[in-house]
């Protein structure tokens, strides 16, 4: 009985242990502001990564950051519906889309932060 439990739970633990850090990028804009874009498996990590990028960018210039706008978008599997028929249809559409992610992808949430150094 215990061996069956270990055989079932062990792979699940490995999947969560292999989670990677958020991916973030910085884009300077024409008006002197910046846009940070971060992807992560959860919203808090993506937002934190984007805000940390804003903070370090401005700190390097001996300035502080001021957030102009922040936008969060969920890009993961569409499994949050109450109706099973809608979920099945959305999931089928999602799997057939060109952006279908790999199973180990950590980009369920996308956070864009527009900021200035002041």
C-alpha positions as CSV (number, residue, x, y, z in Angstrom):
1,X,0.0,0.0,0.0
2,X,2.8,2.4,0.9
3,X,4.7,1.6,-2.2
4,X,1.7,2.4,-4.4
5,X,1.4,5.8,-2.6
6,X,5.1,6.6,-3.1
7,X,4.8,5.6,-6.7
8,X,1.9,7.9,-7.3
9,X,3.1,10.9,-5.2
10,X,6.8,10.9,-6.1
11,X,6.3,12.1,-9.8
12,X,4.0,14.8,-8.6
13,X,6.6,16.1,-6.2
14,X,9.2,16.1,-8.9
15,X,7.0,18.2,-11.1
16,X,6.6,20.9,-8.4
17,X,10.3,20.7,-7.5
18,X,11.3,21.4,-11.1
19,X,9.4,24.7,-11.3
20,X,11.6,27.4,-12.7
21,X,12.0,31.0,-11.8
22,X,9.9,33.7,-13.5
23,X,11.1,35.0,-16.9
24,X,11.3,38.8,-17.1
25,X,12.4,41.3,-19.8
26,X,12.8,45.0,-19.9
27,X,11.9,47.3,-22.8
28,X,12.9,51.0,-22.8
29,X,10.3,53.2,-24.5
30,X,10.6,56.3,-26.6
31,X,9.3,58.7,-23.9
32,X,11.9,57.6,-21.3
33,X,9.6,55.2,-19.5
34,X,10.2,51.4,-19.3
35,X,8.0,48.3,-19.7
36,X,8.8,45.2,-17.9
37,X,7.2,42.0,-19.0
38,X,7.3,38.9,-16.8
39,X,5.9,35.3,-17.1
40,X,5.4,32.9,-14.3
41,X,3.3,30.0,-13.1
42,X,1.5,32.3,-10.6
43,X,0.5,35.9,-10.6
44,X,2.4,36.9,-7.5
45,X,5.7,35.6,-8.8
46,X,5.2,37.3,-12.2
47,X,4.2,40.6,-10.6
48,X,7.1,40.4,-8.1
49,X,9.6,39.7,-10.8
50,X,8.3,42.6,-12.9
51,X,8.4,45.1,-10.0
52,X,11.9,43.9,-8.9
53,X,13.1,44.6,-12.4
54,X,11.6,48.1,-12.2
55,X,13.2,48.7,-8.8
56,X,16.7,47.6,-9.9
57,X,16.6,49.5,-13.2
58,X,15.9,52.7,-11.4
59,X,18.2,52.1,-8.5
60,X,21.1,51.7,-11.0
61,X,20.4,55.2,-12.1
62,X,20.1,56.5,-8.5
63,X,16.4,57.1,-8.9
64,X,13.2,55.5,-7.6
65,X,10.6,53.8,-9.7
66,X,7.1,55.1,-10.2
67,X,4.5,52.7,-11.6
68,X,2.4,54.2,-14.4
69,X,0.3,51.1,-15.2
70,X,0.2,47.3,-14.4
71,X,-1.6,44.7,-16.3
72,X,-2.0,41.0,-15.5
73,X,-3.3,38.4,-18.0
74,X,-3.9,34.7,-17.4
75,X,-2.6,32.6,-20.3
76,X,-3.0,29.1,-18.8
77,X,-5.5,26.3,-19.3
78,X,-9.1,27.4,-19.4
79,X,-10.3,25.2,-16.6
80,X,-12.1,27.7,-14.4
81,X,-15.6,27.4,-15.9
82,X,-18.5,25.9,-14.0
83,X,-20.1,24.2,-17.0
84,X,-18.2,21.1,-18.2
85,X,-19.4,21.5,-21.8
86,X,-17.8,25.0,-22.0
87,X,-14.6,23.8,-20.3
88,X,-14.3,20.9,-22.8
89,X,-14.9,23.2,-25.8
90,X,-12.4,25.8,-24.5
91,X,-9.8,23.1,-23.7
92,X,-10.1,21.6,-27.1
93,X,-9.7,25.0,-28.7
94,X,-6.7,25.8,-26.5
95,X,-4.9,22.5,-27.2
96,X,-5.4,23.0,-31.0
97,X,-4.1,26.6,-30.9
98,X,-0.6,27.3,-32.1
99,X,0.4,28.6,-28.6
100,X,-0.2,25.3,-26.8
101,X,2.5,25.2,-24.1
102,X,4.8,22.4,-23.1
103,X,3.9,20.6,-19.9
104,X,6.8,22.1,-18.1
105,X,6.0,25.7,-19.1
106,X,5.9,28.2,-16.3
107,X,4.1,31.0,-18.2
108,X,0.5,30.8,-17.0
109,X,0.5,34.5,-16.0
110,X,1.8,37.5,-17.9
111,X,2.4,40.8,-16.1
112,X,3.2,44.0,-17.9
113,X,4.4,46.9,-15.8
114,X,4.9,50.4,-17.3
115,X,7.1,52.5,-15.1
116,X,9.3,55.6,-15.0
117,X,12.5,56.4,-13.1
118,X,12.0,59.7,-11.1
